[in-house]
Amino acid sequence: MTAALAAGASRPSQAALRGRSGSWRQITMTGAPELQVCIELRKIRHRFPGHPMRTDTLLSLKPTGRGSLPYLRVAILLCPSFTLTPMASFVDALRLAADRQDNSAQVYFAWDFIAAGPTPLAASCGIVMTPTGNIRDIESYDCIVVCGGLLRAMPGVFPEVLAALRRANDRGIPIIGLCTGAFVLAQAGILDGRRCALQFATISEFAHRFPKARPVTEENYVIDRNIITGPGSIVAVDIAMILIEHYGNAGRARKALDYLLLKPMSTRILSRRKPYQEALDNASQLTASAVAVMEARIDTPCSIDELARKLNTNRVRLSRAFDAEMKTSPGAFWRRIRLLQARELLYGSRRTITEVAYETGFSDTAHFCSSFKKHYGMTPLEFRKSQRPALEEAGRPSWSGPAEGQ
């Protein structure tokens, strides 16, 4: 995975590159007057074990052009019913890196909270915040962070927020989408053709609303040029670290991680590489969007006709795409990933076979057992019993569950 830092001056400042030797492997410089500084992450595979390097995941950050402190001024847009954890995780990392000690002074980094919707500005948990900045002054900031909230509250986002995001994207400044902040970025039209990270519970709705975007659920965050998106929670700390290292230095990032009691390069989202990932990486946008919906609706599959309508296409076109790219029909592929999930649940949980069937979208246990045996050559109960030695060797209690069909 490659990250590119685009500098707008003829040469990078020492402040911009200071302290990077521990974080970056190579720096190559080309182009004038617009200098391109290409940076490859040294330890990216520790963050995403098993994931291939992708050349389309690029980070392009402009220097602020400011010769004095703070390094970066950040506008934090709080959407109606914003989720507290990602916002607090991001801001606290920035706060800890912003001062020499732990005085919480905004010396090296500065930020304001701006209402992206009507006030009073309440989080989804009920905490009310007072804005410290105004959307009218958004052009004075070097970076915009959109903290999303409950989807039902999204219509309350001001239209001027969407216009401000489009102007910011034209300027090329960093734009961050936390939690459902990706919905706001997509609504502004700046995620078309770009990859973005979402939480698994929202990806189906996102894919339906914004078919031109390329959402994923298995990554801590996604970097695509000047836009970074994350699914929420403490993953926001990792995103803050990127900005702190780019605009400050690695020492400030380490300080923040130490105070937050977090290990650098630790994986926040655990996932295994999918057996169909290679084919999916080379698939069309239509197929990728369809698979994203399928993965989000493991427990509630719909008909292929309905899936096609959600993707603004028809069954014939969708079937042709799957036949050509995934070498199977959409229905068979969806059943396959449901059975993959069922196998994981049988191996790693204490759910009964009936519960596994329900959680993977099968109408009854008999149908589930029949489909599982046809695909894997053994019943769910036989599979679970076959995993006992591996579970016991790993120190986990084996679980044979009740009799099959119960």
C-alpha positions as CSV (number, residue, x, y, z in Angstrom):
1,M,0.0,0.0,0.0
2,T,1.5,3.4,-1.0
3,A,0.8,6.8,0.4
4,A,1.7,9.9,-1.5
5,L,2.3,13.3,0.0
6,A,1.8,16.1,-2.5
7,A,3.8,19.3,-1.4
8,G,2.8,22.6,-2.9
9,A,6.2,24.2,-2.5
10,S,9.4,23.7,-4.5
11,R,10.9,21.7,-1.7
12,P,9.5,20.1,1.5
13,S,10.1,21.9,4.8
14,Q,12.2,20.2,7.4
15,A,9.2,20.3,9.7
16,A,7.2,18.4,7.2
17,L,9.7,15.5,7.0
18,R,11.2,15.7,10.5
19,G,11.1,12.5,12.5
20,R,9.9,10.3,9.7
21,S,12.8,7.9,9.5
22,G,11.1,5.5,11.8
23,S,7.8,5.6,9.9
24,W,8.6,5.7,6.2
25,R,10.7,3.4,4.0
26,Q,11.4,5.4,0.9
27,I,11.0,9.0,-0.3
28,T,11.2,9.8,-4.0
29,M,10.7,13.3,-5.4
30,T,9.5,14.3,-8.8
31,G,7.9,17.2,-10.6
32,A,8.1,21.0,-10.4
33,P,6.8,23.4,-9.5
34,E,4.4,21.0,-7.8
35,L,6.7,18.6,-5.8
36,Q,5.3,15.1,-5.3
37,V,6.7,13.3,-2.2
38,C,5.8,9.7,-2.4
39,I,5.9,7.9,0.9
40,E,5.6,4.1,1.4
41,L,4.6,2.8,4.8
42,R,7.1,0.5,6.3
43,K,4.8,-1.4,8.7
44,I,1.5,-1.3,6.8
45,R,1.2,-5.1,6.7
46,H,1.3,-5.2,10.5
47,R,-1.8,-3.0,10.4
48,F,-3.6,-5.0,7.7
49,P,-2.2,-8.6,7.8
50,G,-3.0,-10.6,4.7
51,H,-4.2,-7.6,2.7
52,P,-2.5,-7.0,-0.6
53,M,-0.8,-3.7,-1.3
54,R,-3.1,-1.5,-3.4
55,T,-1.9,1.2,-5.7
56,D,-5.2,3.0,-5.7
57,T,-5.0,3.8,-2.0
58,L,-3.1,7.1,-2.1
59,L,-2.8,9.9,0.5
60,S,-2.2,13.3,-1.1
61,L,-1.8,16.0,1.6
62,K,-0.8,19.6,0.9
63,P,1.4,21.5,3.3
64,T,-0.5,24.3,5.1
65,G,1.9,27.0,3.8
66,R,2.0,28.4,7.4
67,G,5.4,29.3,8.6
68,S,4.4,29.4,12.3
69,L,2.4,27.3,14.8
70,P,0.0,25.6,14.9
71,Y,1.1,23.0,12.3
72,L,-2.6,22.3,11.4
73,R,-5.9,24.0,12.1
74,V,-8.7,21.4,12.1
75,A,-12.5,22.1,11.7
76,I,-14.4,19.3,13.4
77,L,-18.0,19.2,12.0
78,L,-20.4,17.5,14.4
79,C,-23.5,16.1,12.6
80,P,-26.9,15.8,14.3
81,S,-26.8,12.9,16.9
82,F,-23.0,12.4,16.2
83,T,-21.4,9.4,17.8
84,L,-19.2,10.3,20.7
85,T,-16.4,7.7,20.7
86,P,-14.8,8.4,17.3
87,M,-15.0,12.1,17.9
88,A,-13.5,11.9,21.4
89,S,-10.8,9.4,20.2
90,F,-9.7,11.7,17.4
91,V,-9.7,14.9,19.4
92,D,-8.0,13.4,22.4
93,A,-5.1,12.1,20.2
94,L,-4.8,15.5,18.7
95,R,-5.0,17.2,22.2
96,L,-2.2,15.0,23.5
97,A,0.1,15.8,20.6
98,A,-0.7,19.5,20.6
99,D,1.3,20.6,23.7
100,R,4.7,20.0,25.1
101,Q,3.4,18.3,28.3
102,D,-0.1,17.5,29.3
103,N,-1.5,21.0,29.6
104,S,-4.0,20.6,26.7
105,A,-3.0,23.8,25.1
106,Q,-3.5,24.1,21.4
107,V,0.1,24.9,20.5
108,Y,1.1,22.5,17.7
109,F,-2.4,21.6,16.6
110,A,-5.6,23.6,16.9
111,W,-9.2,22.7,16.4
112,D,-12.8,24.0,16.7
113,F,-16.1,22.2,17.0
114,I,-18.6,23.4,14.3
115,A,-22.3,22.5,14.2
116,A,-23.1,20.7,10.9
117,G,-26.8,20.9,11.8
118,P,-29.2,22.6,14.1
119,T,-28.3,23.4,17.7
120,P,-28.4,22.4,20.5
121,L,-25.6,20.1,19.4
122,A,-26.3,16.7,21.0
123,A,-24.4,13.4,20.6
124,S,-26.4,10.2,20.1
125,C,-25.8,9.4,23.8
126,G,-27.3,12.7,24.9
127,I,-24.2,14.8,25.7
128,V,-24.7,18.4,24.5
129,M,-21.7,20.4,23.2
130,T,-21.2,24.1,22.5
131,P,-19.7,25.0,19.1
132,T,-16.5,26.9,19.2
133,G,-16.4,27.8,15.5
134,N,-18.7,28.7,12.6
135,I,-19.4,27.1,9.3
136,R,-19.0,30.5,7.7
137,D,-15.3,30.5,8.6
138,I,-14.6,27.0,7.2
139,E,-12.1,28.3,4.6
140,S,-9.7,29.3,7.3
141,Y,-9.0,25.7,8.3
142,D,-6.4,23.3,6.9
143,C,-8.3,20.1,7.5
144,I,-12.0,19.2,7.9
145,V,-13.2,16.2,10.0
146,V,-16.8,15.1,9.6
147,C,-18.1,13.2,12.7
148,G,-21.2,11.3,11.5
149,G,-24.1,10.3,13.6
150,L,-27.4,8.4,13.5
151,L,-28.6,7.9,9.9
152,R,-32.1,9.0,10.8
153,A,-30.7,12.4,11.8
154,M,-28.6,12.9,8.6
155,P,-31.3,15.0,6.8
156,G,-30.5,17.7,9.4
157,V,-27.1,18.4,8.0
158,F,-26.9,21.9,6.6
159,P,-26.7,22.3,2.8
160,E,-23.8,24.7,3.3
161,V,-21.8,21.9,4.8
162,L,-22.0,19.9,1.5
163,A,-20.9,23.0,-0.4
164,A,-18.0,23.6,2.0
165,L,-16.8,20.0,1.6
166,R,-16.8,20.3,-2.2
167,R,-14.7,23.5,-2.0
168,A,-12.3,21.9,0.4
169,N,-11.9,18.9,-1.9
170,D,-11.2,21.3,-4.8
171,R,-8.5,22.9,-2.6
172,G,-7.0,19.4,-1.9
173,I,-6.9,19.8,1.9
174,P,-7.3,16.7,4.1
175,I,-11.0,15.6,4.6
176,I,-11.8,13.0,7.2
177,G,-15.0,11.0,7.5
178,L,-15.5,9.3,10.9
179,C,-18.3,6.8,11.5
180,T,-21.2,7.8,9.2
181,G,-19.3,10.9,8.1
182,A,-18.7,9.0,4.9
183,F,-22.4,9.4,4.1
184,V,-22.0,13.2,4.3
185,L,-18.9,13.1,2.1
186,A,-20.7,10.9,-0.4
187,Q,-23.8,13.2,-0.3
188,A,-21.4,16.1,-1.2
189,G,-20.3,14.0,-4.3
190,I,-16.6,13.8,-3.3
191,L,-16.5,10.0,-2.8
192,D,-17.5,9.1,-6.4
193,G,-15.1,6.4,-7.7
194,R,-13.2,6.4,-4.3
195,R,-12.8,3.7,-1.7
196,C,-14.1,4.4,1.7
197,A,-14.3,2.5,5.1
198,L,-17.7,1.9,6.7
199,Q,-19.1,0.0,9.6
200,F,-20.7,-3.3,8.5
201,A,-24.1,-2.3,9.8
202,T,-24.3,0.7,7.5
203,I,-22.7,-0.5,4.3
204,S,-25.9,-1.9,2.8
205,E,-27.7,1.5,3.1
206,F,-24.6,3.3,1.9
207,A,-24.2,1.1,-1.2
208,H,-27.9,1.7,-2.0
209,R,-27.6,5.5,-1.7
210,F,-24.2,6.0,-3.3
211,P,-23.5,3.3,-5.9
212,K,-20.6,5.3,-7.4
213,A,-18.6,5.0,-4.2
214,R,-16.5,1.9,-3.3
215,P,-17.2,1.0,0.3
216,V,-15.3,-1.7,2.3
217,T,-15.9,-3.0,5.8
218,E,-12.7,-5.0,6.6
219,E,-10.2,-2.2,7.0
220,N,-9.3,0.0,9.9
221,Y,-9.5,3.0,7.6
222,V,-9.2,3.8,3.9
223,I,-6.9,6.5,2.4
224,D,-7.8,7.7,-1.1
225,R,-5.8,10.8,-2.0
226,N,-6.8,13.7,0.3
227,I,-9.7,11.8,1.9
228,I,-9.5,9.4,4.8
229,T,-12.5,7.5,6.1
230,G,-12.9,5.2,9.1
231,P,-15.8,3.2,10.4
232,G,-15.8,4.8,13.9
233,S,-14.8,3.8,17.4
234,I,-11.1,4.0,18.4
235,V,-10.0,3.6,14.8
236,A,-10.2,7.4,14.8
237,V,-7.0,7.4,16.9
238,D,-5.1,5.8,14.0
239,I,-6.5,8.5,11.6
240,A,-5.4,11.2,14.0
241,M,-1.9,9.6,14.0
242,I,-1.6,10.0,10.3
243,L,-2.2,13.8,10.5
244,I,0.1,14.2,13.5
245,E,3.0,12.4,11.8
246,H,2.5,14.2,8.5
247,Y,2.1,17.7,9.9
248,G,4.1,17.4,13.2
249,N,6.5,14.5,13.7
250,A,6.6,10.9,14.8
251,G,7.6,11.9,18.4
252,R,4.3,13.7,18.9
253,A,2.4,10.7,17.6
254,R,4.2,8.4,20.0
255,K,3.5,10.7,22.9
256,A,-0.3,10.6,22.1
257,L,-0.3,6.8,21.9
258,D,1.6,6.5,25.1
259,Y,-0.9,8.7,27.0
260,L,-3.8,6.8,25.4
261,L,-2.2,3.5,26.4
262,L,-2.4,2.2,22.8
263,K,0.3,0.2,21.0
264,P,1.3,1.6,17.6
265,M,0.4,-0.4,14.5
266,S,-2.1,-2.5,16.5
267,T,-5.0,-3.9,14.5
268,R,-8.4,-2.4,15.5
269,I,-10.5,-4.5,13.1
270,L,-9.7,-8.2,12.9
271,S,-10.5,-9.9,9.7
272,R,-9.2,-12.7,7.5
273,R,-8.6,-12.4,3.9
274,K,-11.7,-13.6,2.0
275,P,-11.2,-16.6,-0.3
276,Y,-12.8,-14.6,-3.1
277,Q,-10.8,-11.4,-2.5
278,E,-8.5,-11.7,-5.5
279,A,-11.4,-12.0,-7.9
280,L,-13.2,-9.1,-6.1
281,D,-10.1,-6.9,-6.4
282,N,-10.3,-7.2,-10.2
283,A,-14.1,-7.0,-10.5
284,S,-16.2,-4.2,-11.8
285,Q,-17.9,-1.6,-9.6
286,L,-21.2,-3.3,-10.1
287,T,-20.0,-6.6,-8.8
288,A,-18.1,-5.0,-5.9
289,S,-21.2,-3.0,-4.9
290,A,-23.3,-6.1,-5.0
291,V,-20.9,-8.1,-2.9
292,A,-20.8,-5.3,-0.4
293,V,-24.6,-5.5,0.0
294,M,-24.4,-9.3,0.2
295,E,-21.8,-9.1,3.0
296,A,-23.9,-6.6,4.9
297,R,-27.0,-8.7,4.6
298,I,-25.8,-12.1,5.6
299,D,-28.7,-12.6,7.9
300,T,-31.4,-11.0,5.7
301,P,-30.8,-12.0,2.0
302,C,-33.2,-10.7,-0.5
303,S,-34.1,-11.8,-4.0
304,I,-31.6,-11.2,-6.8
305,D,-34.2,-9.0,-8.5
306,E,-34.5,-6.8,-5.4
307,L,-30.7,-6.7,-5.1
308,A,-30.4,-5.5,-8.8
309,R,-33.0,-2.8,-8.1
310,K,-31.0,-1.5,-5.2
311,L,-28.0,-1.2,-7.5
312,N,-30.0,0.5,-10.2
313,T,-29.5,-2.3,-12.6
314,N,-31.4,-5.4,-13.7
315,R,-31.0,-9.1,-13.0
316,V,-29.6,-10.0,-16.4
317,R,-26.8,-7.5,-16.3
318,L,-25.9,-8.4,-12.7
319,S,-25.9,-12.1,-13.5
320,R,-23.6,-11.5,-16.5
321,A,-21.2,-9.5,-14.4
322,F,-21.0,-12.3,-11.8
323,D,-20.7,-15.1,-14.4
324,A,-17.8,-13.2,-16.0
325,E,-15.9,-12.0,-12.9
326,M,-16.8,-14.4,-10.0
327,K,-17.5,-17.5,-12.2
328,T,-20.9,-18.2,-10.6
329,S,-24.3,-16.7,-10.3
330,P,-25.2,-14.0,-7.8
331,G,-27.5,-16.3,-5.9
332,A,-24.9,-19.0,-5.6
333,F,-22.2,-16.5,-4.6
334,W,-24.5,-15.1,-1.9
335,R,-25.2,-18.5,-0.5
336,R,-21.5,-19.3,-0.5
337,I,-20.5,-16.3,1.6
338,R,-23.4,-17.1,4.0
339,L,-22.1,-20.6,4.4
340,L,-18.6,-19.2,4.9
341,Q,-20.0,-17.1,7.8
342,A,-21.8,-20.1,9.1
343,R,-18.6,-22.1,9.2
344,E,-16.9,-19.3,11.2
345,L,-19.8,-19.2,13.7
346,L,-19.7,-23.0,14.1
347,Y,-16.0,-22.9,14.7
348,G,-15.6,-19.9,16.9
349,S,-18.9,-19.5,18.9
350,R,-21.2,-21.3,21.2
351,R,-24.3,-20.7,19.2
352,T,-26.6,-23.6,18.5
353,I,-27.0,-24.9,14.9
354,T,-30.4,-23.4,14.8
355,E,-29.0,-20.0,15.9
356,V,-26.3,-20.2,13.2
357,A,-28.9,-21.0,10.6
358,Y,-31.0,-18.0,11.6
359,E,-27.9,-15.6,11.7
360,T,-26.9,-16.6,8.2
361,G,-30.3,-16.1,6.7
362,F,-31.6,-19.6,6.3
363,S,-35.3,-20.1,6.7
364,D,-35.1,-23.3,8.7
365,T,-32.5,-25.6,10.2
366,A,-33.1,-28.4,7.8
367,H,-32.5,-26.2,4.8
368,F,-29.3,-24.9,6.4
369,C,-28.0,-28.4,7.2
370,S,-28.8,-29.6,3.7
371,S,-27.0,-26.6,2.1
372,F,-24.0,-26.9,4.4
373,K,-23.5,-30.6,3.7
374,K,-23.8,-30.1,-0.1
375,H,-21.1,-27.4,0.0
376,Y,-18.7,-28.8,2.6
377,G,-19.4,-32.6,2.4
378,M,-20.4,-32.8,6.1
379,T,-23.2,-31.7,8.3
380,P,-22.8,-28.6,10.6
381,L,-22.6,-31.0,13.6
382,E,-20.0,-33.2,11.9
383,F,-18.0,-30.0,11.1
384,R,-18.2,-28.8,14.7
385,K,-17.0,-32.1,16.1
386,S,-14.1,-32.2,13.6
387,Q,-12.8,-28.9,15.0
388,R,-12.6,-30.1,18.6
389,P,-8.9,-31.1,18.5
390,A,-8.0,-27.7,17.1
391,L,-10.0,-25.8,19.7
392,E,-8.6,-27.8,22.6
393,E,-5.1,-27.3,21.3
394,A,-5.7,-23.5,21.1
395,G,-6.9,-23.6,24.7
396,R,-10.5,-22.8,23.9
397,P,-13.4,-24.9,25.2
398,S,-14.9,-27.3,22.5
399,W,-18.6,-27.1,21.9
400,S,-20.4,-29.8,20.1
401,G,-23.8,-28.1,20.7
402,P,-27.1,-29.9,20.9
403,A,-28.2,-32.6,18.5
404,E,-28.4,-31.4,14.9
405,G,-31.7,-29.8,14.0
406,Q,-32.3,-28.6,17.5
